[in-house]
Amino acid sequence: MMQTLAILHDAYRELNARKLFWFVLVISGVVVGAFAAIGINDEGLTIFFWTIRLPFTTAIMSEEMFYKLMFVNLGIGFWLGWIATILALVSTAGIIPDFISGGSIDLILSKPIGRLRLYLTKYIAGLLFVTLQVAVFSIASYLVIGIRGNAWEPGLFMAVPIVVCFYSYLFCVCTLLGLLTRSTMAALLLTLLFWFFTFSLNTTENVVLMGRLFSDREIAGRVEELDRFRGQLVEGSQTPQQERLRERIDDRENDLEHAREIGARWVKAHRISFAVKTSLPKTAETIDLLERVLVSSAELEAVAEADDSGGAVMTFGSGGRYVDQAALQMDLIEELRRRSVWWIVGTSLGFEAVVLAIGGWFFCRRDF
């Protein structure tokens, strides 16, 4: 146990010597300060004592909701989920390559400590970098949101395990690549490339899911329209109006059949993308778990209903007139929120366990 603690302490001193830990911590303080400076009132957005008149006011959402969404989307989603993660990878990517190429590994291996424990200890040391950063950021955000938004929300501290879990998906790949290539730069660039691949896969699956949900609503709308037309049909009547109605019904039946064929393609495409996604870490969905903790679906729906300013509309062909875009967006949110935490985190940790096992096997078998 003492040997493990000594290795962790040595790794911490190495990370601390690079000064990047304190740089990221200072930037985190700036981000929290931005949270404290920004707010909303009845007139619009406030920055310190200035007010910018916008339709985005307390009539749309409460201050509590505003700060929670800002923490989730900007603090976690943008800062910790992107910028700080890249800086953390830059800082920790060299843990394994520097260790095995700097000669220090010979001294450590001469001591009675197992290679697998040594490898996992170095891995945990990298995770501690992120744990400390997220913990400090969460504490500061908790105080700011409590004071400014009058929302003392202990759920904010779920950011610590969620962000560390998200980072571990990437860091396990980084340590394995660092072991195989013995190059910090190669490990970092390949890890970023892997992260971009998982992000692209997640985006693709979401777009395909949106297409499937759109198709479901379009088919339901066309069926409802057909039922309405059929209800207006008078059996045996040969009037011009009835003949035109029959022609319209025939056209709508053909359109419905075509819509069902397209819907079947969306379903097949989604099954394929979902299956591929299941085998890989869910970086974006892991981060999104924090929004589940802090904001309920009912709260999101209430904000969407209160905001009548409009927004971007996505349509898929002529079926757009059958689909309520706001309802479609809520369908997507609900579908994503119904996904089990065990599926999101469990399959991702399963991937991580496999990568760590491969890295541990190589570390135990390789001669240095």
C-alpha positions as CSV (number, residue, x, y, z in Angstrom):
1,M,0.0,0.0,0.0
2,M,2.8,2.4,0.9
3,Q,4.5,1.7,-2.5
4,T,1.3,2.5,-4.3
5,L,0.9,5.8,-2.4
6,A,4.5,6.6,-3.1
7,I,4.0,6.1,-6.9
8,L,0.8,8.2,-6.8
9,H,2.7,11.0,-4.9
10,D,5.5,10.8,-7.4
11,A,3.1,11.1,-10.4
12,Y,1.3,14.0,-8.7
13,R,4.7,15.9,-8.3
14,E,5.5,15.2,-11.9
15,L,2.1,16.6,-13.1
16,N,2.4,19.6,-10.7
17,A,5.8,20.4,-12.1
18,R,4.3,21.0,-15.5
19,K,2.2,23.9,-14.1
20,L,-0.7,22.9,-16.4
21,F,-2.7,21.8,-13.3
22,W,-2.6,25.3,-11.9
23,F,-3.2,26.9,-15.3
24,V,-6.4,24.8,-15.8
25,L,-7.5,25.7,-12.2
26,V,-7.1,29.4,-12.9
27,I,-9.1,29.2,-16.1
28,S,-11.8,27.2,-14.2
29,G,-11.9,30.1,-11.7
30,V,-12.5,32.5,-14.6
31,V,-15.3,30.4,-15.9
32,V,-17.0,30.3,-12.4
33,G,-16.5,34.1,-12.3
34,A,-18.4,34.4,-15.6
35,F,-21.2,32.4,-14.0
36,A,-21.3,34.9,-11.1
37,A,-21.3,37.9,-13.5
38,I,-24.2,36.7,-15.7
39,G,-27.9,36.5,-14.8
40,I,-31.4,37.2,-16.0
41,N,-34.2,39.4,-14.9
42,D,-37.6,40.6,-16.2
43,E,-36.0,42.6,-19.0
44,G,-33.3,40.3,-20.3
45,L,-29.7,39.2,-19.7
46,T,-27.6,40.9,-17.0
47,I,-23.9,41.3,-16.9
48,F,-22.8,42.8,-13.5
49,F,-24.9,46.0,-13.4
50,W,-25.8,46.2,-17.1
51,T,-28.9,44.8,-18.7
52,I,-29.1,43.6,-22.3
53,R,-32.8,43.6,-23.4
54,L,-33.6,40.2,-24.8
55,P,-36.7,38.0,-25.1
56,F,-34.8,35.5,-22.9
57,T,-36.1,36.6,-19.4
58,T,-37.5,35.2,-16.2
59,A,-40.8,34.8,-18.0
60,I,-39.3,31.9,-19.8
61,M,-37.3,30.3,-17.0
62,S,-36.4,30.9,-13.4
63,E,-33.0,32.0,-12.3
64,E,-32.5,28.6,-10.7
65,M,-33.2,26.9,-14.1
66,F,-31.0,29.5,-15.9
67,Y,-28.0,28.8,-13.7
68,K,-28.4,25.0,-13.8
69,L,-28.6,24.9,-17.6
70,M,-25.6,27.3,-17.8
71,F,-23.6,25.0,-15.5
72,V,-24.6,21.9,-17.5
73,N,-24.2,23.3,-21.0
74,L,-21.3,25.8,-20.6
75,G,-19.5,24.7,-17.4
76,I,-19.6,21.0,-18.0
77,G,-20.6,20.5,-21.6
78,F,-18.2,23.1,-23.1
79,W,-15.5,23.9,-20.5
80,L,-14.9,20.6,-18.6
81,G,-16.3,18.4,-21.4
82,W,-14.1,19.9,-24.1
83,I,-11.4,22.5,-23.4
84,A,-10.4,21.3,-19.9
85,T,-10.4,17.7,-21.1
86,I,-8.0,18.5,-24.0
87,L,-5.7,20.3,-21.6
88,A,-5.9,17.4,-19.2
89,L,-5.0,15.0,-22.0
90,V,-2.0,17.2,-22.9
91,S,-0.9,17.1,-19.3
92,T,-1.3,13.4,-18.6
93,A,-0.6,11.8,-22.0
94,G,3.1,11.6,-21.2
95,I,2.7,9.6,-17.9
96,I,3.3,6.2,-19.5
97,P,5.7,7.2,-22.4
98,D,7.9,9.3,-20.2
99,F,7.9,6.6,-17.5
100,I,9.0,3.8,-19.8
101,S,11.5,5.8,-21.9
102,G,13.1,7.9,-19.2
103,G,14.9,5.1,-17.4
104,S,12.9,5.5,-14.2
105,I,11.0,2.3,-14.9
106,D,14.2,0.2,-14.3
107,L,14.5,1.5,-10.8
108,I,10.8,0.9,-10.0
109,L,10.8,-2.6,-11.5
110,S,13.7,-3.5,-9.3
111,K,11.4,-3.1,-6.3
112,P,8.9,-5.7,-5.1
113,I,5.8,-4.3,-6.9
114,G,3.7,-6.0,-9.5
115,R,3.8,-4.7,-13.0
116,L,0.0,-4.7,-13.3
117,R,-0.4,-2.7,-10.1
118,L,2.3,-0.3,-11.3
119,Y,0.4,0.2,-14.6
120,L,-2.9,0.7,-12.9
121,T,-1.4,3.1,-10.4
122,K,0.0,5.3,-13.1
123,Y,-3.5,5.2,-14.7
124,I,-5.2,6.3,-11.5
125,A,-2.7,9.1,-11.0
126,G,-3.9,10.6,-14.3
127,L,-7.5,10.4,-13.2
128,L,-6.7,12.2,-10.0
129,F,-5.7,15.2,-12.1
130,V,-9.2,15.5,-13.4
131,T,-10.9,14.6,-10.1
132,L,-9.2,17.5,-8.3
133,Q,-10.1,19.9,-11.1
134,V,-13.8,18.9,-11.3
135,A,-14.1,18.9,-7.5
136,V,-12.8,22.4,-7.2
137,F,-14.9,23.6,-10.1
138,S,-18.1,22.0,-8.7
139,I,-17.6,23.5,-5.2
140,A,-17.1,27.0,-6.6
141,S,-20.1,26.6,-9.0
142,Y,-22.3,25.3,-6.1
143,L,-21.5,28.4,-4.1
144,V,-22.1,30.8,-7.1
145,I,-25.4,29.1,-8.1
146,G,-26.6,29.0,-4.5
147,I,-25.9,32.7,-3.9
148,R,-26.9,34.1,-7.3
149,G,-29.7,31.7,-8.3
150,N,-30.9,30.9,-4.7
151,A,-30.6,27.2,-5.7
152,W,-28.5,25.1,-3.3
153,E,-28.3,22.1,-5.5
154,P,-26.2,19.2,-4.2
155,G,-26.8,17.3,-7.5
156,L,-24.0,19.6,-8.9
157,F,-21.5,17.4,-7.2
158,M,-22.5,14.5,-9.4
159,A,-20.3,16.3,-12.0
160,V,-17.3,14.8,-10.2
161,P,-18.0,11.1,-10.9
162,I,-19.7,11.8,-14.3
163,V,-16.8,13.9,-15.7
164,V,-14.1,11.6,-14.3
165,C,-15.9,8.6,-15.8
166,F,-16.1,10.4,-19.1
167,Y,-12.4,11.3,-19.0
168,S,-11.5,7.7,-18.1
169,Y,-12.9,6.4,-21.4
170,L,-10.4,8.6,-23.3
171,F,-7.5,8.2,-20.8
172,C,-7.5,4.4,-21.0
173,V,-7.0,4.7,-24.8
174,C,-4.3,7.3,-24.3
175,T,-2.3,5.1,-21.8
176,L,-2.6,2.1,-24.1
177,L,-1.4,4.1,-27.2
178,G,1.4,5.7,-25.1
179,L,2.5,2.2,-24.1
180,L,2.5,0.9,-27.7
181,T,4.0,4.0,-29.4
182,R,6.2,5.2,-26.5
183,S,5.4,8.7,-27.9
184,T,3.5,11.3,-26.0
185,M,2.6,13.2,-29.1
186,A,1.4,10.1,-31.0
187,A,-0.7,9.0,-28.0
188,L,-2.3,12.4,-27.7
189,L,-3.1,12.9,-31.4
190,L,-4.5,9.3,-31.8
191,T,-6.6,9.7,-28.6
192,L,-8.1,13.0,-30.0
193,L,-8.8,11.2,-33.3
194,F,-10.6,8.4,-31.4
195,W,-12.6,11.0,-29.4
196,F,-13.6,12.7,-32.7
197,F,-14.7,9.3,-34.1
198,T,-16.9,8.6,-31.0
199,F,-18.3,12.2,-31.3
200,S,-19.1,11.7,-35.0
201,L,-20.7,8.4,-34.3
202,N,-22.9,9.9,-31.6
203,T,-23.9,12.7,-33.9
204,T,-24.7,10.3,-36.7
205,E,-26.8,8.1,-34.4
206,N,-28.7,11.2,-33.1
207,V,-29.5,12.4,-36.7
208,V,-30.7,8.9,-37.7
209,L,-32.8,8.7,-34.6
210,M,-34.3,12.1,-35.4
211,G,-35.1,10.7,-38.9
212,R,-36.8,7.7,-37.4
213,L,-38.9,9.7,-35.0
214,F,-39.8,12.1,-37.8
215,S,-40.9,9.2,-39.9
216,D,-43.0,7.9,-37.1
217,R,-44.8,11.2,-36.7
218,E,-45.2,11.6,-40.4
219,I,-46.8,8.2,-40.8
220,A,-49.1,8.9,-37.9
221,G,-50.1,12.2,-39.4
222,R,-50.8,10.7,-42.8
223,V,-52.9,7.9,-41.3
224,E,-54.9,10.5,-39.4
225,E,-55.4,12.5,-42.6
226,L,-56.5,9.4,-44.5
227,D,-59.0,8.4,-41.8
228,R,-60.5,12.0,-42.0
229,F,-60.8,11.7,-45.8
230,R,-62.4,8.3,-45.6
231,G,-64.9,9.6,-43.1
232,Q,-66.0,12.2,-45.7
233,L,-66.5,9.5,-48.4
234,V,-70.1,8.7,-49.2
235,E,-70.4,5.1,-50.4
236,G,-72.0,4.9,-53.9
237,S,-71.9,8.6,-54.5
238,Q,-70.6,9.6,-58.0
239,T,-70.5,13.4,-57.6
240,P,-67.5,15.3,-58.8
241,Q,-66.6,16.2,-55.2
242,Q,-66.6,12.5,-54.2
243,E,-64.6,11.5,-57.2
244,R,-61.9,14.1,-56.4
245,L,-62.0,12.8,-52.8
246,R,-61.4,9.3,-54.0
247,E,-58.5,10.4,-56.1
248,R,-57.0,12.3,-53.2
249,I,-57.4,9.2,-51.0
250,D,-55.6,7.1,-53.6
251,D,-52.8,9.6,-53.7
252,R,-52.5,9.7,-49.9
253,E,-52.4,5.9,-49.7
254,N,-49.5,5.9,-52.1
255,D,-47.8,8.6,-50.1
256,L,-48.4,6.6,-46.9
257,E,-46.9,3.5,-48.4
258,H,-43.9,5.4,-49.6
259,A,-43.5,7.0,-46.1
260,R,-43.6,3.5,-44.5
261,E,-40.9,2.3,-46.8
262,I,-38.7,5.3,-45.9
263,G,-39.5,4.7,-42.2
264,A,-38.3,1.1,-42.5
265,R,-35.0,2.4,-43.9
266,W,-34.6,4.8,-41.0
267,V,-35.3,2.0,-38.5
268,K,-32.7,-0.2,-40.2
269,A,-30.1,2.6,-40.3
270,H,-30.7,3.4,-36.6
271,R,-30.3,-0.3,-35.6
272,I,-26.9,-0.4,-37.3
273,S,-25.7,2.9,-35.8
274,F,-27.0,2.0,-32.4
275,A,-25.3,-1.4,-32.4
276,V,-21.9,0.2,-33.4
277,K,-22.3,2.8,-30.7
278,T,-23.1,0.2,-28.1
279,S,-19.6,-1.3,-28.4
280,L,-17.8,2.0,-27.9
281,P,-17.7,4.5,-25.0
282,K,-20.6,7.0,-24.9
283,T,-18.6,10.2,-24.2
284,A,-21.4,12.7,-25.0
285,E,-24.2,10.7,-23.4
286,T,-22.2,10.3,-20.2
287,I,-21.8,14.1,-19.9
288,D,-25.5,14.5,-20.7
289,L,-26.3,12.4,-17.6
290,L,-25.7,15.5,-15.4
291,E,-28.6,17.3,-17.1
292,R,-30.8,14.3,-16.2
293,V,-29.8,14.8,-12.5
294,L,-30.3,18.5,-12.4
295,V,-33.2,19.2,-14.9
296,S,-36.3,17.1,-15.3
297,S,-38.0,16.5,-18.6
298,A,-41.1,18.4,-17.4
299,E,-38.9,21.5,-16.7
300,L,-37.3,21.3,-20.1
301,E,-40.8,21.0,-21.7
302,A,-42.0,24.0,-19.7
303,V,-39.1,26.1,-20.9
304,A,-39.8,25.0,-24.5
305,E,-43.4,25.9,-24.2
306,A,-42.7,29.3,-22.6
307,D,-40.2,30.2,-25.3
308,D,-42.2,31.3,-28.4
309,S,-39.3,33.0,-30.1
310,G,-39.0,30.1,-32.6
311,G,-35.8,28.4,-33.7
312,A,-34.2,26.3,-36.4
313,V,-36.6,23.8,-38.0
314,M,-35.4,20.5,-39.4
315,T,-37.7,18.9,-42.0
316,F,-37.3,15.7,-44.0
317,G,-39.0,16.1,-47.4
318,S,-42.7,16.8,-47.9
319,G,-43.6,15.1,-44.6
320,G,-42.6,18.2,-42.7
321,R,-46.2,19.5,-42.7
322,Y,-47.4,16.5,-40.8
323,V,-44.9,17.0,-37.9
324,D,-44.9,19.4,-35.0
325,Q,-41.2,20.4,-34.8
326,A,-41.3,21.3,-31.1
327,A,-43.0,17.9,-30.3
328,L,-40.4,16.2,-32.4
329,Q,-37.6,17.8,-30.4
330,M,-39.2,16.7,-27.2
331,D,-39.5,13.1,-28.6
332,L,-35.8,13.1,-29.2
333,I,-35.0,14.3,-25.7
334,E,-37.4,11.8,-24.2
335,E,-35.9,8.9,-26.3
336,L,-32.4,9.8,-25.2
337,R,-33.4,10.1,-21.6
338,R,-35.1,6.7,-21.6
339,R,-31.7,5.1,-22.3
340,S,-30.5,3.3,-19.2
341,V,-27.7,4.6,-17.2
342,W,-26.4,1.1,-17.0
343,W,-26.3,1.0,-20.9
344,I,-24.5,4.3,-21.2
345,V,-22.0,3.8,-18.4
346,G,-21.9,0.0,-18.2
347,T,-21.0,-0.6,-21.8
348,S,-18.5,2.3,-21.7
349,L,-16.8,0.9,-18.6
350,G,-16.8,-2.5,-20.3
351,F,-14.9,-1.0,-23.2
352,E,-12.5,0.7,-20.7
353,A,-12.0,-2.6,-18.9
354,V,-11.0,-4.4,-22.1
355,V,-8.6,-1.6,-23.1
356,L,-7.0,-1.6,-19.6
357,A,-6.7,-5.4,-19.7
358,I,-4.9,-5.2,-23.1
359,G,-2.6,-2.4,-21.8
360,G,-1.9,-4.3,-18.6
361,W,-1.1,-7.5,-20.6
362,F,1.4,-5.6,-22.8
363,F,3.0,-3.8,-19.8
364,C,3.5,-7.1,-18.0
365,R,4.9,-8.9,-21.0
366,R,7.1,-6.3,-22.6
367,D,10.8,-5.9,-21.9
368,F,11.8,-2.3,-21.1
